[in-house]
């Protein structure tokens, strides 16, 4: 399960782009969000085909915890970005959420992979 850190950066940029695109006025935000969402899906398929590993509920418990923590953080960021835009008319929180989402995704991706590696190596022992 070795991979280049460039994959983590690409995933982080795509996830951050989904949030940051929300800062654009309609319909540009939606149009900018679509390539980012397609990139996340494409990277997921690419990784599954390359490594034979898929992020799902069958992941080791430590890796599952990392994925759930990231999902919770992303949901909170999405809520902040949407509410600040819809209720307050502010667009900049979406950019901040995109930056935080990108950084968190990068580190969570690395942590998820380390947790999977540890779990697989302990099963072999």
Secondary structure as UniProt FT lines:
FT   HELIX           5..20
FT   HELIX           21..23
FT   TURN            26..27
FT   HELIX           28..51
FT   TURN            57..58
FT   HELIX           61..86
FT   TURN            87..88
FT   HELIX           92..124
//
